[in-house]
Amino acid sequence: MQFQTFDEDYLRRLRDGDSHVEEHFASYFGELIQLKLRRRIRTRQLMEDIQQETLCRVLKTLRDPNGLRDARKLGAFVSAVCNYVTSELSRSENRYEASERDFDDRAGPGQDPDALLITEQRQRKVKKILDKLEERDRKLLGAVFLEELTSPEVCRRFGVQPDYLRVLVFRAKARFRQEFTREAGSA
């Protein structure tokens, strides 16, 4: 990931609702937030909630006439809002943890509660992007993320060493991300 600096024009276009700038903002800061939260947050759903809430609050503040005025401070502002949202949502999740476990049990054995939350639109979009990737990348990403095979199982299936598997997964994810960004740009 390449870090960027932001200028007044970027901030103005973001305030005005320029779709390309909003897309870049969500993609760039969404990835930074994911990296920041990866080690601190237990569930993927909570991580996505924190990311969405952070981006929404930042955009709301930017569109306020008394909001952030110095574009150079955008990154620090997003980080501070993310920290606040993380503590707020983590606190509320821990408060209701017992009841959520009861709720998850009602999903039934063998069902992934996260799968119930994935929308059909997102599934179609991911499938469309996966179809555009090379066969090896498609199979590798499917084995790791869809089938959720362990690292030794994936290494056996693809005939690679664990160190090289990390490289292959990194490259396949990068190609997926690139295709996703290209797809989002054309939409």
LUMDRENTI-531467 format. One line per 2 residues: number of its first residue (from 1); for each residue x, y, z of N, C-alpha, C. Coordinates in steps of 0.2 Angstrom, whole numbers, plus 5000, padded with zeros to 4 digits. Layout:
// LUMDRENTI-531467
NUM) X,Y,Z,X,Y,Z,X,Y,Z  ...
This chain:
// LUMDRENTI-531467
1) 5004,4994,5000,5000,5000,5000,5004,5006,5000  5003,5011,4996,5006,5017,4995,5003,5023,4999
3) 5006,5026,5004,5003,5031,5007,5002,5037,5003  4997,5041,5004,4995,5047,5000,4995,5053,5005
5) 4996,5059,5002,4994,5065,5005,4988,5068,5002  4984,5072,5005,4978,5075,5003,4978,5082,5002
7) 4975,5085,4997,4975,5093,4997,4968,5095,4997  4968,5102,4997,4961,5105,4998,4956,5103,4992
9) 4959,5102,4986,4955,5100,4981,4951,5093,4982  4955,5089,4985,4953,5082,4986,4947,5083,4991
11) 4948,5087,4997,4943,5088,5002,4937,5091,4999  4938,5096,4995,4932,5099,4992,4928,5094,4988
13) 4931,5090,4984,4928,5086,4979,4924,5080,4983  4927,5078,4989,4924,5074,4994,4918,5077,4997
15) 4918,5083,4999,4913,5086,5002,4907,5087,4997  4909,5088,4990,4904,5089,4985,4901,5083,4983
17) 4903,5077,4985,4901,5070,4983,4903,5068,4976  4909,5070,4974,4912,5067,4968,4913,5059,4969
19) 4909,5056,4964,4909,5048,4965,4916,5045,4965  4920,5047,4961,4927,5044,4960,4931,5046,4966
21) 4931,5052,4969,4934,5053,4975,4931,5049,4981  4925,5049,4981,4922,5045,4987,4924,5038,4986
23) 4924,5035,4980,4926,5028,4979,4934,5027,4981  4938,5032,4980,4945,5032,4982,4945,5032,4989
25) 4942,5037,4992,4942,5038,4999,4940,5031,5003  4934,5028,5001,4932,5022,5004,4937,5016,5003
27) 4940,5016,4997,4945,5010,4996,4951,5011,5000  4954,5017,4999,4960,5019,5003,4960,5018,5010
29) 4955,5022,5013,4954,5022,5020,4951,5015,5023  4947,5012,5019,4944,5006,5021,4950,5001,5022
31) 4955,5001,5017,4960,4996,5018,4965,4998,5024  4966,5004,5025,4970,5006,5031,4966,5004,5037
33) 4960,5005,5038,4956,5003,5044,4957,4995,5045  4956,4992,5039,4956,4984,5040,4963,4982,5042
35) 4968,4985,5040,4975,4984,5042,4976,4986,5050  4973,4991,5052,4974,4993,5058,4970,4989,5063
37) 4964,4986,5061,4960,4982,5065,4961,4975,5065  4965,4973,5060,4966,4966,5059,4968,4962,5066
39) 4973,4965,5069,4975,4961,5075,4971,4963,5082  4967,4968,5082,4964,4970,5088,4957,4967,5088
41) 4953,4966,5083,4946,4964,5083,4945,4957,5081  4941,4953,5085,4940,4946,5084,4936,4944,5078
43) 4931,4948,5077,4926,4945,5071,4926,4950,5065  4926,4947,5060,4925,4950,5053,4920,4955,5053
45) 4914,4953,5056,4908,4957,5055,4909,4964,5059  4912,4963,5065,4913,4969,5069,4918,4974,5066
47) 4923,4971,5062,4928,4974,5059,4925,4978,5053  4920,4975,5049,4917,4979,5044,4912,4984,5047
49) 4909,4983,5053,4905,4988,5056,4909,4994,5058  4915,4993,5061,4919,4998,5063,4921,5002,5057
51) 4923,4999,5051,4925,5002,5045,4920,5006,5042  4914,5004,5042,4908,5007,5039,4906,5013,5043
53) 4906,5012,5049,4904,5018,5054,4909,5023,5054  4916,5021,5054,4921,5026,5054,4920,5031,5047
55) 4920,5027,5042,4919,5031,5035,4913,5035,5035  4907,5033,5038,4901,5037,5038,4902,5043,5042
57) 4905,5042,5048,4906,5048,5053,4911,5053,5050  4916,5051,5046,4921,5055,5044,4918,5059,5038
59) 4914,5056,5034,4910,5060,5028,4905,5065,5031  4902,5063,5036,4897,5067,5039,4900,5073,5042
61) 4906,5072,5045,4910,5078,5048,4913,5082,5042  4915,5079,5037,4918,5083,5031,4913,5088,5028
63) 4907,5085,5028,4901,5089,5025,4898,5094,5029  4900,5094,5035,4898,5099,5040,4902,5106,5039
65) 4899,5112,5039,4903,5118,5037,4908,5119,5042  4907,5116,5049,4912,5117,5054,4917,5111,5054
67) 4917,5107,5050,4921,5101,5050,4928,5102,5048  4931,5096,5047,4939,5097,5046,4940,5102,5040
69) 4945,5106,5041,4947,5111,5036,4954,5110,5033  4958,5106,5037,4965,5105,5034,4965,5098,5031
71) 4966,5098,5024,4966,5092,5021,4972,5087,5023  4978,5091,5025,4984,5087,5027,4982,5083,5033
73) 4977,5084,5037,4975,5081,5043,4970,5075,5042  4968,5074,5036,4963,5069,5035,4965,5062,5037
75) 4971,5060,5036,4973,5053,5038,4972,5052,5046  4975,5057,5049,4975,5057,5057,4968,5058,5059
77) 4964,5061,5056,4957,5062,5058,4953,5055,5057  4954,5052,5052,4951,5045,5051,4953,5041,5056
79) 4960,5041,5057,4962,5036,5062,4959,5037,5069  4959,5044,5071,4956,5045,5078,4949,5043,5078
81) 4945,5044,5073,4938,5042,5073,4937,5035,5073  4942,5031,5070,4942,5024,5070,4943,5022,5077
83) 4948,5025,5080,4949,5023,5087,4943,5023,5092  4940,5029,5091,4934,5030,5095,4928,5025,5093
85) 4927,5024,5087,4922,5019,5085,4924,5012,5087  4930,5011,5087,4932,5004,5089,4931,5003,5096
87) 4932,5008,5100,4931,5007,5108,4924,5007,5109  4920,5011,5105,4913,5011,5106,4909,5005,5105
89) 4911,5002,5099,4907,4996,5096,4910,4990,5100  4916,4990,5102,4919,4984,5105,4916,4984,5112
91) 4915,4989,5115,4912,4990,5122,4904,4987,5121  4901,4989,5116,4894,4987,5116,4893,4980,5114
93) 4898,4977,5110,4898,4970,5108,4899,4966,5114  4904,4968,5118,4905,4964,5124,4900,4964,5129
95) 4896,4969,5129,4890,4970,5134,4885,4965,5132  4884,4963,5125,4879,4959,5123,4882,4952,5121
97) 4888,4950,5123,4891,4944,5120,4887,4938,5122  4884,4937,5128,4881,4931,5130,4875,4930,5126
99) 4871,4935,5125,4865,4935,5121,4866,4933,5113  4872,4936,5111,4873,4934,5104,4875,4927,5103
101) 4878,4924,5108,4880,4917,5108,4874,4913,5107  4869,4915,5111,4862,4911,5111,4859,4912,5104
103) 4860,4918,5101,4857,4919,5095,4860,4915,5089  4867,4915,5090,4871,4911,5085,4869,4903,5085
105) 4867,4901,5091,4865,4894,5092,4859,4892,5088  4855,4897,5087,4848,4896,5084,4849,4896,5076
107) 4855,4898,5074,4857,4897,5067,4857,4890,5064  4858,4885,5069,4858,4878,5068,4865,4876,5067
109) 4866,4869,5068,4873,4867,5067,4875,4866,5060  4881,4868,5059,4884,4867,5052,4883,4874,5048
111) 4879,4878,5051,4878,4885,5047,4883,4890,5049  4885,4894,5045,4890,4899,5046,4886,4905,5047
113) 4886,4908,5053,4881,4914,5054,4884,4920,5050  4890,4921,5048,4892,4926,5044,4890,4925,5037
115) 4889,4919,5034,4886,4918,5028,4879,4920,5027  4875,4921,5032,4868,4923,5032,4868,4931,5031
117) 4874,4934,5032,4874,4941,5032,4876,4944,5025  4879,4939,5021,4882,4941,5015,4876,4942,5010
119) 4876,4947,5006,4871,4949,5002,4872,4945,4995  4867,4944,4992,4867,4941,4985,4871,4945,4980
121) 4870,4952,4981,4874,4956,4976,4881,4956,4977  4884,4955,4983,4891,4954,4985,4893,4948,4982
123) 4889,4943,4983,4891,4936,4980,4892,4936,4973  4887,4939,4969,4887,4940,4962,4894,4943,4960
125) 4895,4949,4963,4901,4953,4961,4907,4949,4962  4908,4946,4968,4914,4942,4969,4915,4936,4964
127) 4909,4933,4963,4910,4928,4958,4912,4930,4951  4909,4936,4949,4911,4939,4943,4918,4941,4942
129) 4921,4943,4948,4928,4945,4948,4932,4939,4948  4930,4934,4952,4934,4928,4952,4934,4925,4945
131) 4929,4925,4941,4928,4922,4934,4933,4926,4930  4935,4932,4931,4940,4935,4927,4947,4934,4928
133) 4948,4931,4934,4955,4929,4936,4958,4923,4932  4964,4922,4932,4967,4916,4930,4965,4910,4934
135) 4964,4904,4931,4962,4898,4934,4965,4896,4941  4972,4897,4941,4976,4895,4947,4974,4900,4952
137) 4974,4907,4951,4972,4911,4956,4965,4910,4959  4960,4909,4954,4953,4907,4956,4953,4901,4961
139) 4956,4896,4959,4956,4890,4963,4960,4891,4970  4965,4895,4970,4969,4896,4976,4965,4900,4981
141) 4962,4906,4978,4957,4910,4982,4951,4906,4985  4949,4902,4981,4943,4898,4983,4945,4893,4988
143) 4951,4890,4988,4953,4885,4993,4954,4888,4999  4957,4894,4999,4959,4898,5005,4953,4901,5008
145) 4949,4905,5005,4944,4909,5008,4937,4906,5007  4935,4902,5002,4929,4899,5002,4928,4892,5005
147) 4933,4888,5003,4933,4881,5006,4936,4881,5013  4940,4887,5015,4943,4888,5021,4948,4882,5023
149) 4952,4879,5018,4956,4874,5019,4962,4876,5024  4965,4872,5027,4971,4874,5031,4977,4875,5026
151) 4982,4878,5029,4988,4879,5025,4991,4873,5022  4992,4868,5027,4995,4861,5024,4991,4858,5019
153) 4984,4859,5019,4980,4856,5014,4980,4859,5007  4981,4866,5008,4982,4870,5002,4988,4869,4999
155) 4994,4868,5003,5000,4867,5000,5000,4860,4997  4997,4855,4999,4997,4848,4996,4993,4849,4990
157) 4987,4852,4990,4983,4853,4984,4987,4856,4978  4991,4861,4979,4994,4865,4974,5002,4863,4973
159) 5004,4859,4978,5011,4856,4977,5016,4862,4978  5015,4866,4984,5020,4871,4985,5022,4871,4992
161) 5027,4874,4994,5029,4875,5001,5026,4880,5004  5025,4880,5011,5021,4885,5015,5024,4892,5013
163) 5030,4893,5013,5033,4900,5012,5031,4903,5005  5031,4898,5000,5029,4900,4993,5021,4901,4993
165) 5017,4897,4997,5010,4898,4997,5008,4905,4999  5012,4908,5004,5010,4915,5006,5011,4920,5000
167) 5016,4919,4996,5018,4923,4990,5012,4922,4985  5010,4916,4984,5005,4915,4979,4998,4918,4981
169) 4996,4917,4988,4990,4920,4990,4991,4928,4990  4996,4931,4992,4997,4938,4991,4996,4940,4984
171) 4999,4937,4980,4998,4939,4972,4991,4938,4970  4988,4933,4972,4981,4931,4970,4977,4937,4973
173) 4978,4938,4979,4973,4944,4982,4975,4950,4979  4981,4952,4977,4982,4958,4974,4979,4958,4967
175) 4979,4953,4963,4976,4953,4957,4968,4954,4958  4965,4950,4963,4958,4951,4964,4956,4958,4966
177) 4961,4961,4970,4959,4968,4972,4960,4973,4966  4965,4972,4962,4965,4976,4956,4959,4975,4951
179) 4957,4969,4951,4951,4968,4946,4945,4971,4950  4944,4970,4956,4939,4973,4960,4939,4981,4959
181) 4945,4984,4960,4945,4991,4959,4943,4993,4952  4946,4989,4947,4944,4991,4940,4937,4990,4939
183) 4933,4985,4942,4926,4984,4941,4922,4990,4944  4925,4992,4950,4921,4997,4954,4922,5004,4950
185) 4928,5005,4947,4929,5011,4943,4924,5011,4937  4923,5006,4934,4919,5006,4928,4911,5006,4929
187) 4909,5005,4936,4902,5004,4938,4900,5011,4939
